[in-house]
Amino acid sequence: MRFDIITLFPDFFTSPLQSGLLGKALEKGIAEVNLVNPRDFTQDKHHRVDDEPYGGGVGMLLKPEPLFAAVESLPQLSPRETILLSPQGEPLGQSLLEELAGGYEQLILLCGHYEGVDERVRSHLVTREVSLGDFILTCGEIPALTLLNGVVRLKPGTVGKEASLKAESFADGLLDYPQYTRPAHFRGWPVPDVLRSGNHAAIEQWRQEQQQQRTRDRRPDLWEQWQKEKGIVES
């Protein structure tokens, strides 16, 4: 799977792309990341990628010419998406990560800056907009790295025990259950007896109950959605 990241700050990705499971996945060829700086596609001597908005206003906008040129310079794999990381996009959730990991050969990620991009980029170049949430960041590199990490970890061979992908938060629409390790007693806080019982059926039931209770308490929105999907109606 190929990722092309259009970024004004390629150095932002240097350490993350060499670290942890993501770095190992790239070494193994599970995914390929290509960093493209739109400044390399400017025609003026100052390599300007931004300009003032028509009609006035605060801040600067990314110009369309270098962004179009950067994307058009890339090889085309199919299927692919050209994604703008933007607070106006659809929320980045686990289901979207799974869709992108399983359905595309190429993802082009446009990292926004300043006050955003010329609308012609959004309407004629971008095929999808994705947001980390209802807040503003200083740059689009942060959500781009998040999306990259979330997609690559779902590709076969990235995570050592792929079964762990099925037993984590959001895998079944619920938050993860509490987990413990040694020692069995720490500062007066014991590990629940059921986890040390050796009764796997009881452990599985406890974990399911904990997932449901934790989701109900912490994320009522997820709990409501999970109930709808399961056809559960609370009296």
N, C-alpha and C positions, 0 to 999 in steps of 0.2 A: 504494500500500500504506500502511495506517495503523498507526502505533504509538501506543499509549496507555501511558505510563509512570506507574505509581502510586508516588510517591516523597515522602518527608518533606523532601527537599532538592532542589527543582527547580533551584536555582542551580548544582548540580553539573554540569548538562548544558549550561549557557549557552555556554561556550567551545567544547566539542567539536562542538556542533550548528551552529556557525558556521565551523568550520575544515575545510580540506582538501577531499577528495573528498566526504566526508559532507555538509559544508555546501553544496557545489555541487549535490549530488543533491537536497537539500531545497529549494534555490532553484528548481531545474528542475521540482519537483513529482513527482519519481520516487517519493518517499516523503513522508509527513506524520507529524510527531511532536507528540503532545499530552501535556503534563505535567500530572498531577493530584496535588494534595496531599491525602492523607486527612484532615489536620487540618481541612480545610474542610467535612468531613462529620461532625464531632463535635457533640454536643449540650450539653456542659458548658461552663462559662465558662472553664475552663483549657485546653480543646481537647486533652484527653488521648487519646492513641492507644495507650497501653501500660498494663499492669497486672501485678500479681504473679501468678505461676502458682498454681493450686490445688494443694494438697499440699505446698507449700513448694518451695524450690530457689533457686538463685542467678540473679539477673538478672530481666528483665522480658520480657513477651510482647506482641506487637502484638495489639490487641483486634480481634474480628471485625467489630463494627458499622461502623466507618468504612471498612474495606476493602471490605466488601460494598456499602456505599452508594456508594463511589467507582466501583466497577466497574459497578454497576447504573445509574449516571447516564450511562454512555457509550452512544453509538449502536451498534447491532449490525450489523456487516458479516459476511458469510458467504463462505467459512469463516473461523473465527477460533480462536485458542488463548489461554487465560489462563495465563500462565507465571509460576511462582514461581521466582525465582533463589535456589537453596538448595544447600548442600553435599550434601544427600540426593538430588539430582536426577540425571538421566542426564548423562553427560559431554558437554560441548559440543564437537562435532567438525565437520569440514567437511561430512560427509554430512548432519548435522542442519541446518546452515545452508542447504544446498541445498534440503532438504525445506521448510524454513520460507519460503525466498525464492520457491519455485515453487508452493507449495500453499495459501497463505493470503492473505486480503485484509486481515486485522486481527490484530495481535499485541498483547495486553495484558501488560505486564511488571510484576510486583509485586516491588518492591525490599524485601527483608527487613532487619530491624534487631534489635538487642538479642539475646535468646536465641532469636528466631524468631517464629513466628506461632501463634495459636490453631489447634489441630488442625482445627477446623471450617472454617477458611479452606482448608486443604490438601485436606480431603476433600469439600467441597461447593462451592467456588468455583473452585479451581485445576483446570485440565485437564492440566497438565504441569509437571514440575519439571526445572530445568536447572542444572547445576553446571559451574564452570570447572575443577574438579579437586578432589583430596583435600587441601584446605587451607581455612583459615578467613580471611575478610576482615572488615573493620570494617563493611561495608555492602553491600547488594545493588545499589547504583548502578554499581559497577565491572563486575560481570558483565553487567548490563543494557546498559551502553554497549558492551561487547564484542560481545554478541549483536546489538545494533542495527547496529553497524558491519559485522559479518561478513555480515549478511543484505543490507543496502542495497548493499554493493559488488558483490553478485551480480546486482542488478537491471539490466536493459538500460539503457544510457545513463550509468551511474555511472562505470565505468572506460573510459577513452578507447579503448584497444585491447583489445576483449573477448577476442581470441585469447590474451592474456596470462593470462586466468583458467584456460585449459586447460593452461598450461605453468608450473605453480607447485607448491609443496609440497602434497601430499595430493590434488592433482587426479586422479591416477591411483593413489592409494594409496601413493605413494612420496614421499620428500623431494626437494626441488629439487636440480638439478645445480649445480656451482660456476660462477660467472660472473665475467668479467673485463672491464675497460675500459682505455682508454689511461692511462698509457704501457705499451708492450709489456714494458719492463724497469723494475723499481722495486726499488732497494736489493738488487740481485742476484737478485730473484725474477721469473722470466720468466712471461709468459702461455704456456700450453701451445701447442706448435707447431700442433697440429691446428686450433685455433680461428682461426689466421691463415692456414690453408692454402687457404681458399676452396672446399674440398671439402665440400659440404653433406651428402652422404651419410655421410662420415666423421665430421663434426661431430655429426650426429644420433646415430650409433652411440656415439660417445664420451660424449655427454650421457646416453644411456640406461644405459650401463655405470656412469657416475658416480652416477646416481640409485640404481641397485640397490646399488652398493657402499656408498654413504653411508647408505642405509636399513638395510642389513645390519649396519653397524658401530654406528650411533647409535640405531636404533629396532628392535631385534630383534622386538618385538611387531608393528610394522607390517609388517616383512619376512615374518614368518610368515603374517600375514593375507593379504598380497599373493600369496604363493605358493599359498595355498589357493584364492583366487579365480581364479588363473591355471591351477590344476591342475598345479602344478609340485611334483615330489617330488625332494628332494636325496638323492643316494646317499651 
